Amino acid sequence: MNSLVQQQKRTIINANIPDKRPSAHALMPSSLMLLLVLMIHGSCQLKAQVSHVKSEVFQIDSGPMVGWNTETTASIWVRTKRECTVAIRFWPDSKPARHQMSRTVLSRQSNDLCVHIPIRELLPGTLFRFEVLLQGQVAKTPHMLQFRTQPHWRYRAPPPDLTVAIGSCSYVNDETVDRPGAPYGGNPRIYRSIHAAKPHAMLWLGDNVYFRAPDWSSEFGMQRRYSHDRRIPAMQGLLGSVHNFAIWDDHDFGSNNSDRSFPLREAALRTFQLYWPGPQYGQLGIPGIFSRYSWGDIEFFCLDNRYHRTPNNAPDALKKVMFGKAQMDWLLDGLTSSRATFKIVVGGNQMLNPMIPYEAWGHCAAEKARVLKEISKRKIQGLLFLSGDRHHTELIRIDRPNSYPLYDYTSSPLLSSPNRKLGEELVNPTRVSGTLVNQVRNFGLLRFTGKGQSRSVTLSAHDIDGAELWKHTIEASALR
């Protein structure tokens, strides 16, 4: 009993004596202690940032836009409202359980928040649905999104039918910078009508945006104009379900009638490439937006009529060029090597019209004559020209001795004001009868159909509500 009492007293006494052994904190060096505090603080900050990011709503600014495609690849363009990660989830039509993911990319301010997302290793001849993920979350879009791969038809089946929409001169009103008075641009519902026509592709023939004075004076201004026009609601369905390709003309290159002397042509080229995804623009050592693209047995040769262009008021007409020798050699070699049934040459200005009161290839007489002579000499078949710019629509036919006729389908305008007073051009003997449209805004369609020797293309023009204004069919056999 006495020993138990004594033990308790010792315990009480020891409890009142301070423990002289060093604590864990005392054993820890001060630098290590500081590091631990910083790690704990940083972890808390990171958790707060992650929580903040998850709570933010990331949004699409414009698009998505479906770009170029092949039998096994496709490209999607998106512009976001702020920097974030972007990815595409896609699946074969009606089979969402078989969804796949693209690689993830980051939209950056340095690229004006635009991203190009390539999608590879796809099944040929397949329609895909897709959705856009921003920071891993599905972004809301008002329209169904889709892209398709081209069929693998060679040595297996007839070439596929193809419908291509065309148009030029898309002036989107912007009262902050537009001139006083009545709006110059029309109702953008025309883009809903193009979408309703269900084309496979849309080929934009230039003046796809209109730079104003505050735009063409800086690269930022050019980007601002593109981003402003690209986000109009009526355009989104067309962008998100139809493959889009483009060339430019003066108003989406620089100021009115601009040429190779435009001081910001490199900035214009960068901006075009940023907003129009393509597999390749220009050639090694030859800058520009010219490109070559195939779909089935149709091949498009899209030309750059601005980057290398001589000023319109240069004195020596024989030395003036619209495209430059290097680009024209590229075109002639491409046409010569092409095995396409239809070879479509696409230019921003009229290519064949002999009446040239405004900008046209005819003002560069020597360049035009050389190319047309080479086309005849090389016996290039299946040739058809497309152009824009003029604010009226027409089909020009040029007959040639000992060869088939050449056609140039000019389609204009989409939104800009029509040229209702043509003056002396009102009567043009080279215009196919009934194809002039100069009172209303309009778009065009090219429908490639038929098999074997019966292959043909039907050209048509349509008003802003999609009503057909005229059509003209050209048999492939008539282009040989």
Buried (B, 14 or more C-beta within 10 A) or exposed (E): EEEEEEEEEEEEEEEEEEEEEEEEEEEBEEEEEEEEEEEEEEEEEEEEEEEEEEEEEBEBBBBBBBBBBBBBBBBBBBBBBEBBBBBBBBBBEEEEEEBBEBEBBEBEEEBBBBBBBBBEEBEEBBEBBBBBBBBEBEBEBEBEBBBBBBBBBEEEEEBBEBBBBBBBBBBBBBEEBBEEEEBBBBEBEBBBBBBEBEBBBBBBBBBBBBBBEEBBBEBEBBBBBBBBBBBBEBBBBBBBBBBBBBBBBBBBBBBEBBBEEBEBBEBBBBBBBBBBBBBEBBBEEBBBBBBBBEBBBBBBBBBBBBBBBBEBEBEEEEEBBBBBEBBBBBBBEBBEEBEBBBBBBBBBBBBBBEBBEBBBBBBBEEBBEBBBEBBEEEEBBBBBBBBBBBBBBBBBBBEEEEBBBBBBBBBBBBBBBBBEEBEEBEEBEBBBEEBBBBEBBBBBBBBBBBEEEEBBBBBBBBBBEBEEBBBBEBEBEEBE
